[in-house]
Amino acid sequence: MKTKIIIIIIFSIISSFGYAQLNYEGIVDSKYKSVQLEDGQFKYLNYNKKSQELKIYNLDNTLWKTVKLPLPKHHVLDEIKYISQSTFNKDELIEVVYSCVVYSNNSDYEDPFEPFVNISFTLNIINERGESILKVEDSNDMEIIDSEGQKKLLIYKHIGKDFNAHSQTIIYSLPN
């Protein structure tokens, strides 16, 4: 009787591995972000802080593109916002939208209405060669909308650094 139970358990374990829905593919040494391109392809993104390079991988972990992200002096990467093949222009080069940030200490901290640390953002759009398409100071957020056949790029800009600060939305039309 024990032999039959053991055989049934072993058979159940073997058959469950044969019909498993998850298949282990391995481990990578860093954190990946995934994006979907306009044509439906998914890509993985990995940023190397030391070399300031964005590596874009296919789903099978093969390298697709490497893009050098030019960061302004003393800035660090904040976030990769968007990857595109034809949103901002119709050439064959991919485009990367990213924000970067610089933190600076306020040396005159005696005024309680002045922040101790100043934070400044820059929103950048470049092509895969590192050529600038657009650069917006004091911004780290954007949105692309498509309505009635018209595509628009909305860039949200922070105006001012104190309690009287306000926001602006800069609007660009995009090629169809």
Protein Blocks (a to p, Z undefined) as FASTA:
>chain_A
ZZmmmmmmmmmmmmmmmmcfbdcfbdcfbdcdddddfkopacdddddfklopacdddfko
pafbdcdddddehiacfbdfbdcfklmbccfbdcdddddddddddfblmbmkbcfbdcdd
ddddddfkopafbdcehiabdcdddeehiacddddddedjbfkbccddddddddZZ
